[in-house]
């Protein structure tokens, strides 16, 4: 039997009811972790609360960086749960997904429990997508034809709101070993130029994006436009990392809808956007720490002068916002 929970509204509170079903989900092996979603959620919120109390911005960045590696595949909530169970976890996949990378579980491999939503479109893992692409290339198809097939066959942008959750087990890469003759690279080095161009295409699917000179000393800005929001970045030849940093920051403003958040002081809005930027950069191997630390400190000081501070709700928004561009970029690159 498969363990899962259905969440029902009872007054102002959510009530979690454990149920069983014969239907098995794909990719994630089902496992009862012995705790309800509400209990696991409480652990995650408590951890966010503790992080929000750190005394310096440098410590905040150090704490948040721990979760950047898993944000591409897991929500901020699950990234926290993964860290709670295995502080050394780096790349985490299901046992089935590891097979696509030519890896198998070591004897006695310790699983990590995660919650996953049911009832929304299934998202294929990167290993499965890469395996499909490799097979089609061996069949002689060109990249344009393969790209079309990938878009038709796989859901790479999993969307929707779930109210039913199941529990599954996943494994860190260090709990796996390569299968001789079948191993494939798990991670690929990504250049700043490639990352910027990919992210710019993604941004243009949702916003107006312009590259032009910014005269007020800033590298970019987000503003209202006739079609919603406009992102402007200053691109100087040879400064690929800087423009990448700027684009992620301005996309974070747009995604978090800071232009419409009149209840949020600018100091907190800027801190949310920059912390998101730091996490996205860290996920792809770019260290924005020096710039991010100074920037966040200045804006947090401004927010504190108004009696406001970065809390666990802000950190939750930051983590799940950072996950979006990470996911979108990964989807484009795997396809």
ROVO-45756 format. One record per residue (C-alpha): residue number from 1; residue in one letter; x, y, z. Coordinates in steps of 0.2 Angstrom, whole numbers, plus 5000, padded with zeros to 4 digits. Layout:
N
NUM | a | X | Y | Z
...
//
This chain:
335
1 | x | 5000 | 5000 | 5000
2 | x | 5006 | 5018 | 4996
3 | x | 5006 | 5030 | 5011
4 | x | 4999 | 5048 | 5007
5 | x | 4990 | 5062 | 5015
6 | x | 4976 | 5073 | 5010
7 | x | 4975 | 5090 | 5017
8 | x | 4957 | 5097 | 5022
9 | x | 4952 | 5114 | 5028
10 | x | 4945 | 5115 | 5045
11 | x | 4941 | 5133 | 5050
12 | x | 4957 | 5143 | 5049
13 | x | 4968 | 5127 | 5050
14 | x | 4973 | 5113 | 5038
15 | x | 4970 | 5096 | 5044
16 | x | 4981 | 5082 | 5037
17 | x | 4973 | 5064 | 5035
18 | x | 4984 | 5049 | 5031
19 | x | 4976 | 5038 | 5018
20 | x | 4982 | 5023 | 5008
21 | x | 4980 | 5019 | 4990
22 | x | 4986 | 5005 | 4978
23 | x | 4992 | 5018 | 4965
24 | x | 5011 | 5020 | 4965
25 | x | 5019 | 5036 | 4959
26 | x | 5033 | 5036 | 4946
27 | x | 5051 | 5039 | 4949
28 | x | 5050 | 5041 | 4968
29 | x | 5050 | 5025 | 4979
30 | x | 5036 | 5026 | 4992
31 | x | 5041 | 5026 | 5010
32 | x | 5032 | 5030 | 5026
33 | x | 5043 | 5042 | 5036
34 | x | 5032 | 5041 | 5051
35 | x | 5028 | 5059 | 5052
36 | x | 5013 | 5069 | 5045
37 | x | 5016 | 5084 | 5034
38 | x | 5011 | 5096 | 5048
39 | x | 5025 | 5089 | 5059
40 | x | 5038 | 5090 | 5045
41 | x | 5032 | 5107 | 5040
42 | x | 5034 | 5112 | 5058
43 | x | 5052 | 5106 | 5058
44 | x | 5056 | 5116 | 5042
45 | x | 5048 | 5132 | 5049
46 | x | 5058 | 5131 | 5065
47 | x | 5074 | 5129 | 5055
48 | x | 5069 | 5145 | 5045
49 | x | 5065 | 5154 | 5061
50 | x | 5083 | 5149 | 5068
51 | x | 5091 | 5155 | 5051
52 | x | 5082 | 5172 | 5052
53 | x | 5090 | 5175 | 5069
54 | x | 5108 | 5174 | 5064
55 | x | 5118 | 5189 | 5069
56 | x | 5127 | 5194 | 5053
57 | x | 5123 | 5194 | 5034
58 | x | 5139 | 5183 | 5031
59 | x | 5132 | 5170 | 5042
60 | x | 5115 | 5171 | 5034
61 | x | 5123 | 5168 | 5017
62 | x | 5133 | 5154 | 5024
63 | x | 5117 | 5146 | 5031
64 | x | 5107 | 5148 | 5015
65 | x | 5120 | 5141 | 5004
66 | x | 5118 | 5124 | 5012
67 | x | 5101 | 5122 | 5002
68 | x | 5106 | 5129 | 4985
69 | x | 5112 | 5113 | 4978
70 | x | 5095 | 5104 | 4980
71 | x | 5084 | 5119 | 4975
72 | x | 5083 | 5113 | 4957
73 | x | 5074 | 5097 | 4961
74 | x | 5066 | 5101 | 4977
75 | x | 5055 | 5115 | 4985
76 | x | 5063 | 5125 | 4999
77 | x | 5053 | 5115 | 5011
78 | x | 5060 | 5099 | 5005
79 | x | 5078 | 5106 | 5003
80 | x | 5076 | 5110 | 5022
81 | x | 5070 | 5092 | 5026
82 | x | 5085 | 5085 | 5016
83 | x | 5097 | 5095 | 5026
84 | x | 5089 | 5090 | 5042
85 | x | 5092 | 5072 | 5038
86 | x | 5109 | 5073 | 5029
87 | x | 5119 | 5088 | 5031
88 | x | 5132 | 5082 | 5019
89 | x | 5119 | 5079 | 5005
90 | x | 5124 | 5087 | 4988
91 | x | 5115 | 5079 | 4973
92 | x | 5099 | 5070 | 4978
93 | x | 5089 | 5059 | 4966
94 | x | 5077 | 5044 | 4967
95 | x | 5084 | 5026 | 4965
96 | x | 5076 | 5025 | 4948
97 | x | 5083 | 5042 | 4942
98 | x | 5101 | 5037 | 4947
99 | x | 5099 | 5022 | 4935
100 | x | 5098 | 5035 | 4920
101 | x | 5115 | 5042 | 4926
102 | x | 5122 | 5024 | 4926
103 | x | 5123 | 5023 | 4945
104 | x | 5116 | 5011 | 4958
105 | x | 5113 | 5012 | 4977
106 | x | 5127 | 5005 | 4988
107 | x | 5122 | 4991 | 5000
108 | x | 5114 | 4999 | 5015
109 | x | 5112 | 5016 | 5007
110 | x | 5102 | 5027 | 5019
111 | x | 5087 | 5035 | 5011
112 | x | 5081 | 5053 | 5014
113 | x | 5063 | 5056 | 5016
114 | x | 5054 | 5069 | 5005
115 | x | 5036 | 5074 | 5003
116 | x | 5030 | 5076 | 4985
117 | x | 5013 | 5083 | 4978
118 | x | 5001 | 5072 | 4969
119 | x | 4988 | 5077 | 4957
120 | x | 4998 | 5089 | 4947
121 | x | 5008 | 5086 | 4931
122 | x | 5023 | 5074 | 4934
123 | x | 5040 | 5081 | 4931
124 | x | 5053 | 5070 | 4923
125 | x | 5070 | 5070 | 4930
126 | x | 5086 | 5076 | 4921
127 | x | 5093 | 5059 | 4919
128 | x | 5077 | 5052 | 4911
129 | x | 5077 | 5067 | 4899
130 | x | 5096 | 5065 | 4895
131 | x | 5094 | 5047 | 4892
132 | x | 5080 | 5050 | 4879
133 | x | 5090 | 5063 | 4870
134 | x | 5105 | 5052 | 4869
135 | x | 5094 | 5038 | 4861
136 | x | 5086 | 5050 | 4849
137 | x | 5103 | 5056 | 4843
138 | x | 5109 | 5038 | 4841
139 | x | 5094 | 5036 | 4830
140 | x | 5100 | 5050 | 4819
141 | x | 5088 | 5064 | 4824
142 | x | 5095 | 5082 | 4823
143 | x | 5094 | 5093 | 4839
144 | x | 5079 | 5103 | 4832
145 | x | 5068 | 5087 | 4830
146 | x | 5074 | 5081 | 4847
147 | x | 5070 | 5097 | 4856
148 | x | 5052 | 5096 | 4849
149 | x | 5050 | 5078 | 4855
150 | x | 5056 | 5083 | 4872
151 | x | 5044 | 5097 | 4873
152 | x | 5030 | 5085 | 4868
153 | x | 5035 | 5070 | 4879
154 | x | 5041 | 5078 | 4895
155 | x | 5035 | 5091 | 4908
156 | x | 5050 | 5100 | 4913
157 | x | 5041 | 5115 | 4922
158 | x | 5029 | 5106 | 4934
159 | x | 5016 | 5118 | 4939
160 | x | 5000 | 5117 | 4949
161 | x | 4994 | 5118 | 4967
162 | x | 4993 | 5101 | 4976
163 | x | 4983 | 5097 | 4991
164 | x | 4988 | 5079 | 4992
165 | x | 5005 | 5073 | 4997
166 | x | 5014 | 5057 | 4997
167 | x | 5031 | 5052 | 5005
168 | x | 5045 | 5045 | 4996
169 | x | 5064 | 5041 | 4998
170 | x | 5078 | 5048 | 4988
171 | x | 5097 | 5046 | 4990
172 | x | 5112 | 5057 | 4990
173 | x | 5125 | 5054 | 4976
174 | x | 5138 | 5048 | 4989
175 | x | 5126 | 5033 | 4993
176 | x | 5127 | 5027 | 4975
177 | x | 5141 | 5020 | 4965
178 | x | 5144 | 5019 | 4946
179 | x | 5139 | 5005 | 4935
180 | x | 5154 | 5000 | 4925
181 | x | 5152 | 5005 | 4907
182 | x | 5136 | 5015 | 4910
183 | x | 5141 | 5030 | 4920
184 | x | 5136 | 5047 | 4913
185 | x | 5141 | 5065 | 4920
186 | x | 5129 | 5070 | 4933
187 | x | 5134 | 5089 | 4933
188 | x | 5140 | 5100 | 4919
189 | x | 5151 | 5116 | 4920
190 | x | 5140 | 5130 | 4915
191 | x | 5148 | 5146 | 4908
192 | x | 5141 | 5163 | 4914
193 | x | 5138 | 5168 | 4895
194 | x | 5128 | 5152 | 4892
195 | x | 5118 | 5154 | 4909
196 | x | 5114 | 5172 | 4905
197 | x | 5108 | 5169 | 4887
198 | x | 5097 | 5155 | 4893
199 | x | 5090 | 5165 | 4907
200 | x | 5087 | 5180 | 4895
201 | x | 5076 | 5169 | 4884
202 | x | 5067 | 5162 | 4899
203 | x | 5064 | 5180 | 4905
204 | x | 5057 | 5186 | 4888
205 | x | 5044 | 5173 | 4889
206 | x | 5037 | 5182 | 4904
207 | x | 5043 | 5200 | 4904
208 | x | 5049 | 5213 | 4892
209 | x | 5069 | 5212 | 4893
210 | x | 5080 | 5226 | 4887
211 | x | 5099 | 5228 | 4887
212 | x | 5104 | 5246 | 4888
213 | x | 5114 | 5259 | 4897
214 | x | 5108 | 5263 | 4915
215 | x | 5114 | 5280 | 4920
216 | x | 5110 | 5281 | 4939
217 | x | 5124 | 5270 | 4944
218 | x | 5114 | 5254 | 4945
219 | x | 5117 | 5239 | 4934
220 | x | 5098 | 5237 | 4930
221 | x | 5080 | 5240 | 4936
222 | x | 5063 | 5233 | 4935
223 | x | 5048 | 5244 | 4930
224 | x | 5030 | 5244 | 4925
225 | x | 5027 | 5242 | 4906
226 | x | 5012 | 5242 | 4895
227 | x | 5012 | 5223 | 4895
228 | x | 5016 | 5220 | 4914
229 | x | 5034 | 5222 | 4920
230 | x | 5050 | 5227 | 4911
231 | x | 5067 | 5221 | 4916
232 | x | 5082 | 5232 | 4910
233 | x | 5100 | 5227 | 4912
234 | x | 5116 | 5235 | 4907
235 | x | 5127 | 5223 | 4898
236 | x | 5145 | 5228 | 4896
237 | x | 5156 | 5217 | 4884
238 | x | 5167 | 5205 | 4894
239 | x | 5157 | 5207 | 4910
240 | x | 5146 | 5191 | 4909
241 | x | 5146 | 5187 | 4927
242 | x | 5140 | 5204 | 4932
243 | x | 5126 | 5205 | 4919
244 | x | 5121 | 5187 | 4925
245 | x | 5120 | 5193 | 4943
246 | x | 5110 | 5208 | 4938
247 | x | 5097 | 5198 | 4927
248 | x | 5094 | 5186 | 4941
249 | x | 5092 | 5200 | 4954
250 | x | 5079 | 5209 | 4943
251 | x | 5070 | 5193 | 4938
252 | x | 5068 | 5190 | 4957
253 | x | 5060 | 5207 | 4959
254 | x | 5048 | 5203 | 4945
255 | x | 5044 | 5186 | 4951
256 | x | 5041 | 5191 | 4969
257 | x | 5030 | 5206 | 4962
258 | x | 5039 | 5219 | 4972
259 | x | 5032 | 5233 | 4961
260 | x | 5015 | 5228 | 4968
261 | x | 5020 | 5225 | 4986
262 | x | 5016 | 5241 | 4994
263 | x | 5016 | 5233 | 5011
264 | x | 5034 | 5227 | 5009
265 | x | 5048 | 5240 | 5014
266 | x | 5061 | 5242 | 5000
267 | x | 5075 | 5236 | 5011
268 | x | 5066 | 5219 | 5013
269 | x | 5062 | 5219 | 4994
270 | x | 5080 | 5222 | 4989
271 | x | 5086 | 5209 | 5002
272 | x | 5074 | 5196 | 4996
273 | x | 5079 | 5199 | 4978
274 | x | 5098 | 5198 | 4982
275 | x | 5097 | 5183 | 4993
276 | x | 5088 | 5174 | 4979
277 | x | 5101 | 5179 | 4967
278 | x | 5115 | 5173 | 4979
279 | x | 5106 | 5156 | 4980
280 | x | 5104 | 5154 | 4961
281 | x | 5122 | 5159 | 4958
282 | x | 5128 | 5146 | 4971
283 | x | 5117 | 5132 | 4963
284 | x | 5127 | 5134 | 4947
285 | x | 5144 | 5137 | 4955
286 | x | 5145 | 5156 | 4954
287 | x | 5150 | 5165 | 4971
288 | x | 5141 | 5181 | 4973
289 | x | 5145 | 5182 | 4991
290 | x | 5155 | 5198 | 4992
291 | x | 5143 | 5209 | 4982
292 | x | 5128 | 5200 | 4990
293 | x | 5134 | 5202 | 5007
294 | x | 5137 | 5221 | 5006
295 | x | 5121 | 5224 | 4996
296 | x | 5110 | 5215 | 5008
297 | x | 5118 | 5222 | 5024
298 | x | 5115 | 5240 | 5017
299 | x | 5096 | 5236 | 5013
300 | x | 5093 | 5227 | 5029
301 | x | 5100 | 5241 | 5039
302 | x | 5087 | 5252 | 5030
303 | x | 5073 | 5240 | 5034
304 | x | 5078 | 5239 | 5052
305 | x | 5078 | 5258 | 5054
306 | x | 5059 | 5256 | 5050
307 | x | 5057 | 5243 | 5063
308 | x | 5057 | 5228 | 5050
309 | x | 5068 | 5213 | 5048
310 | x | 5070 | 5198 | 5037
311 | x | 5060 | 5184 | 5045
312 | x | 5056 | 5166 | 5041
313 | x | 5042 | 5171 | 5029
314 | x | 5054 | 5181 | 5019
315 | x | 5066 | 5167 | 5018
316 | x | 5053 | 5154 | 5013
317 | x | 5048 | 5166 | 4998
318 | x | 5067 | 5168 | 4994
319 | x | 5070 | 5149 | 4993
320 | x | 5055 | 5145 | 4982
321 | x | 5058 | 5160 | 4971
322 | x | 5076 | 5155 | 4968
323 | x | 5070 | 5137 | 4964
324 | x | 5060 | 5144 | 4949
325 | x | 5074 | 5151 | 4938
326 | x | 5085 | 5136 | 4943
327 | x | 5071 | 5124 | 4937
328 | x | 5068 | 5134 | 4921
329 | x | 5087 | 5135 | 4917
330 | x | 5089 | 5116 | 4920
331 | x | 5074 | 5112 | 4909
332 | x | 5081 | 5122 | 4894
333 | x | 5098 | 5115 | 4896
334 | x | 5092 | 5097 | 4897
335 | x | 5081 | 5099 | 4882
//
